[in-house]
């Protein structure tokens, strides 16, 4: 999840652009930046808990990378990243790393986790999408969620145009 004004950074499935959603009750309250807080937060929301089953490792303590900041290949700070890592010949793991900035408020954390967990879900289910299509589906969810939460988010017009054709629900996502 990238920090910035547009909603998609054209960097592929590892980056989600930051947004300033305000979530649910107490959406502006920060969450402690730790692995345990991330797991507890994830388990406290039914859909995050369900999607987290596709995540093999969740890092939220600054240990990966060691300064708590994450950068994409364009040297832009991101809030979260999902990596598909090969372990041995046949096994792959889905690792999600969250930056400290994702924990600034519950809304940002929920949005970042859901975005990254959707990547892990697609990887685990073997659903082959191009980076653009995968992000259009994920961003359709974020767009719909921001409307449900009654918050304003800046979107890349090129990404929004035609995104109504992407139905995340047909892939078992809520």
Buried (B, 14 or more C-beta within 10 A) or exposed (E): BBBBEBBBBBBBBBBBBBBBBBBEEEBEEEBEBBBEBBBEBBEEBEBBBBBBEBBBEBBBBBEBEEEBEBBBEEEBBBBBBBBBEEEEEEEBBBBBBBBBBBBBBBBBBBBBBBBBBBBBBBBBEEEEBEBBBBBBBBBBBBBBBBEEBEBEBEBBEEBBEEBEEBEBEEBEBE
